[in-house]
């Protein structure tokens, strides 16, 4: 079975793209040190926040942060700091504790209704307890307004816990804030950009000011503007708090004296120390971030809509990865493995990829062509070891065999699960529909003479899956700077007739973003392909970042690569950047004396071979294929740059289209309560002024 995976029947784009096993660039690197320091800091903050309420307490958590919290704290940590733990649902919980803590994300204002139901239910049961709402990472005005509207603001205490993101991997920080792309580009709401700017300020407070800043796109520029404003406000606040009297009353050259008996401030292990305290104590800042690149998702929508071929990206496309877990309960092999017995890997039909720190990191970024032979080798190794038990002749051989057997026995369920996942992916990519979609995608990106719109219209009439049809239609619109008016009007009518009138607002949102629109002007796709070398013809597929998309190099990764291709960075390719959406900017941030000294020491260390650390921020989400390409870029540069990815969410083509969809809004039942001051007879009759 394994020998046949991903062979002759594979589409043409899947062939000839074998690449070697990726080098582990993350472990034992400055990036992993940064992430580990952040994890320790966030764990200490969360537990300290829970300990602020002494005594018996129950913890009720936002369901969207339960799994991300696993990357910071263990279940035992929460058990040690709270008596009971529940998920915040529509139904109130019945407990006897006198304190209840609600832990929720500041982006989930709709959960305030559930908190209100819990408080009302406790009042009806005559239970007197203290309520505390802890917002991650800050209390939002929308949430505070909803607390006032529900009439429970006087019943709860509000706290903040500065956890801005979750370390999902050794080089990935995710804010887990879905819908930022839709909020900024469709609704015009810059809240997501503000939260990302706050996260960048937190990183700079932790590791020092980032010297070099690059940004592209409207959302990227907004993040920079907010960050600079916050930094200016912080500097003014520090100046007012610390007027530095020692410089006024101490003679020149004489160090200032601390008051008699004063002690330096003590900090609990894992907590944050302010930058001015670091400078006064004379401690080093440790590993820092050398530059940050902020990318607006709108700049590169091609990489979201194009097909990806790494193992993790295909799993996300086929099953969907939610907070590091994959739901495979619908697969026949998963139902068979869990029938009547517990499986060490499958839990309630889910595979927790983020919990596997030993095997999955070695195969997640593999091209799908390379996965079959690797799994075959692992299976053969396990079978050989099991067969060695018949040849054991001495006690020493038995002890050695038992030690090796325990390691293989722990890996066996992992290999079994990944073999079955690979088989499901094989069936998907070898299906006739997938081949047709892949061929049409190639025709769109190559701008072939045959118009792909005819095939797309046929699929719309056949009511093929909505997300797949819209993915190809939006890709066609982006490549060709829109769709001709006559064809676009016909396509819109076909979409509404085939998929329902509820998608009318979806089309309006896509037009507002520019992902699907009427054709305006000439296309610049051919110039973008040439300027950024998106389809390299002379590159080695096994060594180039284009392996992740089987021939297409992600534009976002090319932007990161071009930063170091020239000593002047993006200034050397201004003509190419002018072809993309939105403005771009790059500048140097002003450093204080201590940070300048640290930056000079870092430059000397880099000259001696220490890799630099580059923070790549995605405003609106990043795909697993882009992350694999960025990791490959670090290998291509021989590790001279190590990348830390900060994203608002993990994105795919389906999630992008869902974020701009208005199907649920159209199907929503209108409220029945009358307006303030309206009589019942006026509501029955309709508008009162008639």
Buried (B, 14 or more C-beta within 10 A) or exposed (E): EBEEBBEEEBBEBBEEBEBEEBEEBBEEBBBBBBBEBBBBBBBBBBBBBBEEBEEEBBBBBBEBBBBBBBBBBEEEBBEEBBBBBBEBEEEBBEBEBBBBBBBBBBBBBEBBEBBBBBBBBBEEEEBEBBBBBBBBBBBBEBBBEBBEEBEBBEBBEBBBBBBBBBBBBBBBBBBBBBBBBBBBBBEEBBBBBBBBBBBBBBBBBBBBBBBBBBBBBBBBBBBBBBBBEBBEEBEEEEEEEEEEEEEEEEEEEEEEEEEEEEEEEEEEEBEBBBBEEBBBEEEEBBBBBBBBBBBBBBBBBBBBBBBBBBBBBBBBBBBEBBBBBBBBEEBEBBEEBBEEEEBEBBEEBBBBBBEBEEBBBEBBBBBBBBBBBBBBEBBEEBEEBEEEEEEBEEEEEEEEBEEEBEEBEEBBBBBBBBBBBBBBBBEBBBEEEBBBBBBBBBBBBEBEEEBBBEBBBEBBEEEBEBBBBBBBBBBBBBBBBBBEEEBBEBBBEBBBEBBEEBBBBBBEBBBBBBBBBBBEEEBBBEBBBEBBBBBBEEBEBBEBBBBBBBBBBBBBBBBBBBBBEEEEBBEEBEEBBEBBBBBBBBEEBEBBEBBEBBBEEBBEEBEEEBBBBBBBBBBBBBBBBBBBBBBBBBBBBEEEBBBBBBBBBBBBBBBBBBBBBBBEEBEEEEEEEEEEEEEEEBBEEEEEEE
